[in-house]
């Protein structure tokens, strides 16, 4: 595609009518999704995570694109996260701490990603698929993981999700 060509997918266009894009301030890397948590359970979780102790900060790279579950019936369009083993280790520590408090264990393997869009129906997205094809090695940048947060998310069928930080867990 020539550098001067611009492509837009937005609600109302033929290709973007069922796309819900993630607002930039809502993009995050999920270590563990907990679902509904009562106030007392939240306090216990934060206390338990705090007792895990600090972790060593590490760098990750945002690289490549894909679809969950796949491009034939996508529900999510994502940017990949290339990370050292420390990210998987942190994910296991968080998963174990949550499981010890009675939260359900995640059955799927940890696949770090940043959700860029969700689709209302699972049908092929040929424009996004074409734009992302062959971009596996395109880097969108790097960042250092020096802390993680417990977030509250308020979901609505008519507005974008709202996120609020409830607790900060720093690296060393």
N, C-alpha and C positions, 0 to 999 in steps of 0.2 A: 504494500500500500504506500503510495507516495507520501512524504512527510506532511504535505499540505492538506491531505484528506482528513476530515473529521467525521467521526461516527458517534451518534448519540442514541442511547436506548432510554426511553423514559415512559412513564405511564401515559397511555393515550396513543403511542406509536404502535404500529402493527406488531413489532417484535417485542416491545417492552410493556404491553398492556398488563401482564401479570407478574411483573418484576417489582419486588420491594427491595430497593437498595439500602444498604446499611449506611447510616450517617457516619461521617468520619469520626465523630466523638464517641460513637458506639462500637467501633471496631476494637476487638479484644481477642486475646488468646485464652480459651477456656481450659483450665486444668481439670476441673470437676464440676459438673452441673448437679445441683442439689435438689432443685424443685422447691416446693413449699416447705418452709422451715419455721416452726414456732419460735418466739423470742427466746425462751429458755434454751432451746436446742442450738440457736445461733450463738448464744453466750458460751455454751459448752464447746461448740466447734471452734470458735476463735481461741478459747483457752487451750484446747487440745493442739491446735495448729501452732500456737505460740510456743508450746512445750516441745515441738519438734526441733526447735533450735534453728539458728541461721543456716543459710546455704551459701555456697560460693557463687558470686555473680558470674554470669556467662553471656556470651554474645550470640545472637541469632540473626539469620538473614531471611528476608521475605523474598521468595523466589518461586516462580511458576504459578500456574493456575489449574483449577480442576473443578469437578462437579461431584456432589454426593447425591444419591449413591453412585450414579454414573451419568455420562452425557446423554444416554438414550432416555432416561427418565429422571432428570435432575430436579432436586428440591432446593439445593444450595449451590451457589457459585463461590469459590474460595480462592485465596492466594495461599500458596504453600509457605511453610515455615521450616527452614533448614536449621537444625540445632544440634549442638553436641549432646552426648549422653546425659549431661546434667539436667536437661529439660525433662527427659523421660524419668530420671530419678526423682526429680521434684514432683512430677505427676504421680508417681507410685507412692511417694510419701504422703501426699495429700489424699489420694484414694484410700490408702490404708488407714489414715487417721479418721476419715469420714466413715469408713466401714466399721471401725471400732466403736463408733458412736451410733451405729444402727442404720446409717444411710446405705441405700442399695449399691451394690458393686456394679460398676460399668462392665458390661459384657463385651463391648467392642474394644479393640486395641486402640491405644492413644494415637491419634493422627493430628499433630499440631497444624493448625490452619487459622486463617483470618476470614470470617464470613464476609463476603462483599455484597451478596444479594441472596434473597430467597424467592422462590417461585410459588405462586398460588396453586398451580397444577403441575404435575410431573410430565411435562412434554418437552421434546427437544427444543433447544435454543440455538438454532443454526448460526445466528450472527455472533453470539458470544463464543460459541464453539470455534468458529472460523477465526475470530480475532485472537483467541488464546492458543490456538494450535501452533505448535512449534516455538512457544515462548517458555519452555521449561527452564531455560538457562537465563532468562531475563531477571535481573535482580531489581527489586523495588527498594532496596536499602537494608541497612542493618540497625539493630538496637541492642542495648545491653539490658538484660534482665537482672535488676538489682533489688527487686521487691515484687511481691504479689499481693493481691487484695481479695477480700471477700466482698462481693458486690451484691446488691439487691437490684433486681430487675422488675420493672413494672411494665407489664405487657398490655397492649390494647389492640383491638381489631381495627381501630380508626386512626391511631397515631403511632409514630415510631416508638420502639421501646425506650424507656428511661432507665438509666443506670445511676446508682448511688453507691459510693464507697462506704463500707461499714467498718472495715478493719484493714490495717496495713501490716504486712509481714515482711520485714526487710532481710536482705542478704547480710553477710558479715560486714 
